[in-house]
Amino acid sequence: MKKNRLAVSYEGTHCYDIVLEHQFEGLIEEIKHLELQNRKLCIVTDSNIAPLYAEELSNLLKSISNQVVIFELKAGEESKNLDVVRELYRFLIESNFDRKDGLIAFGGGVVGDLTGFVAATYLRGIRFIQVPTTLLAMSDSSIGGKTGVDFERYKNMVGAFYMPKLVYMNLSTLKSLDHRQYISGFGEVIKHGLIRDAEFYHWLIEQKEGILQKEPDLLEKMVRRNCEIKREIVQADPKEQGERAILNFGHTLGHAIEKQMNFTWLHGECVSVGMIASAYISMCRGKITSVQMKELIFLNQSYGLPVSLSDLISEEVFEAVQKDKKKDGSMIKFIILDKIGHAIIDTSVSKEEMEESIKFLLGEKTL
Ligand code: GLY
C-alpha cells in the first residue's frame, strides 16, 4: 500500500480509500478505478471554494467525463438544510443525473455532509466522492460516512450513514484556507489526540509553530495521523452503536453552545470550549490533573481556539443538551477523559457537574 493511501474496511471488506495528495491531478486515476469516467459528474461546492478551485477541478474532470456540472451553495452552516437539499435534487433532475452518475463533495463539512445526504437519497443512492478542502473536513467529517443536514435549529437532525467511494485530499488547499477556518479545524485535531493518542497530542504541542506556519511535511503527518485515528474508530463501529461515540468528546456541550451562539461561532471553536468543559469534569473526577488541564487550555489557546465563554445562561444550555440527539433514553451520553489519550462514554454526568463546568467556562471557578 502506498504511503499516501489508507484503506477503510468494514467487517473485513474494503469499503473506500483515503488518499492524501498535494494536487488534484491524482483524482483522475482514482475516478477511472471507480469506473466513474464517462459518467455525468456534479461538483457540489460553496461560495468560498468555487472562485478558487472549481474551474481547475472542472477542467480536469472534463478530460474523463463529457458532462461536468457545478452546483454552488452559499458558504456556511445556514446552507446545511433541507431547502438546499431540494435545490440540489432539482438541479440533478434537470441535468438528467441517473444512478450510475456521481457527485463530488468539494469543500468543508457543510458541503460534505449535505452532498453525502443527497447522494444517499437521490434515486435511492448514487455514488459520491469526498474532496475535503478544510482542515475540519480532512481530519473529521469527510471520513466515516456520516451525512445529513440541520433541521430548524437542531444540528444534524436529519441524515443517513452513507459511505463515500473515495476521500481524496489535496493538502495544498489548506494554504488558501481562511485563518479562522483553519484554526477551527484544530478543535477536531486536538480532540483526536485527547481521546486516542497521547503521543500525537504531545506532538501537537511540540510542533505547534510549524503546523501554524502550514509546513507541508507537518501538515501531511498531522492529517494522516488524524485519518488513522478516525479510521480505526469508525471501522470498529461504523454506525455508532457504541465506541464511535467517543468522537463526540466536547460535542454535547459544543453543539449546545453552537445553538446558543446562533451559529456565529464555528464548529471547531464550539468543540474547543466543549472539550474544556468535559476535561474540567474529568479533572473534578480525578481522571486528569490540574496541570494537564492547564496544559490543554494553553494548547487550545496557543492554536487560537476559544477556551471560555463570556455570556451564557447555563439553564438554556442544559436544556439544549437534553434535546441533543445523543441522548440514550433519558440518559445523556457524555464523553469524558479517563486520562490524556483515552476517552470513555459516561452516562452518569449530572446536571450539577455540567453546571460547574459551565461556571468554569464563565470564569466563575478557577483551577
Ligand atoms: N464526527 C463524529 C463522527 O464521525 O462520528
Residues whose N, C-alpha, C, O or C-beta is under 5 A from the ligand:
A	BS01	LIG	I143 G144 K146 R244 L247
